[in-house]
Amino acid sequence: MQGTIATFDQGTHTGTLLLDDGSELAFEAEAFARSGLRLLRLGQRVSIEAKPDGRIHRMLIPGIG
């Protein structure tokens, strides 16, 4: 699944994604930490791995992860 970074708080490392279907999904600091990234920019495309409950487990840069 892919989406676009809609918000990102550099202090808390939390934010939201706008998924390709138009829905918005929040991500926690742990999902950002698992990504191995140092920062995210608004509008940046990411692929996500989701847990069975639908929460984001990890984010990846498409084509790099």
C-alpha positions in Angstrom: 0.0 0.0 0.0 1.2 3.5 -0.7 0.4 7.0 0.4 1.6 10.6 0.7 2.9 12.2 3.8 0.2 14.7 4.9 1.6 15.8 8.2 4.9 15.1 10.1 6.0 16.4 13.5 9.8 16.4 13.6 9.7 16.5 17.4 7.4 13.6 18.1 8.1 11.7 14.8 4.3 11.1 14.4 2.1 12.2 11.5 -0.5 11.2 9.0 -0.6 9.7 5.5 -3.1 10.3 2.8 -3.6 6.9 1.2 -4.3 6.5 -2.5 -7.9 5.7 -1.8 -8.3 9.2 -0.2 -8.4 8.0 3.4 -6.1 9.4 6.1 -4.1 7.2 8.4 -2.1 8.2 11.4 1.4 6.7 12.1 3.2 6.5 15.4 6.8 7.3 16.2 7.6 3.5 16.3 6.6 3.1 12.7 8.9 6.0 11.7 11.8 4.5 13.8 11.4 1.2 12.0 11.7 2.9 8.6 15.3 3.8 9.1 14.6 7.3 7.7 15.9 10.5 9.3 13.0 12.7 8.2 9.9 12.9 6.1 8.8 15.8 3.9 5.2 16.8 3.3 4.1 15.3 0.0 6.7 12.5 0.0 5.5 9.2 -1.3 5.9 6.1 1.0 5.0 2.5 0.9 3.7 1.1 4.2 3.6 -2.2 5.9 0.5 -2.6 8.1 -0.1 -4.7 11.1 -3.2 -7.1 11.1 -5.1 -4.4 13.1 -4.5 -1.9 10.3 -1.9 0.3 12.2 1.2 1.2 10.3 4.2 -1.0 11.2 6.8 0.5 9.0 7.2 3.0 6.1 9.5 2.6 3.2 10.5 4.8 0.2 9.1 3.1 -2.9 11.8 1.3 -4.8 14.4 1.7 -2.0 13.0 -0.5 0.8 
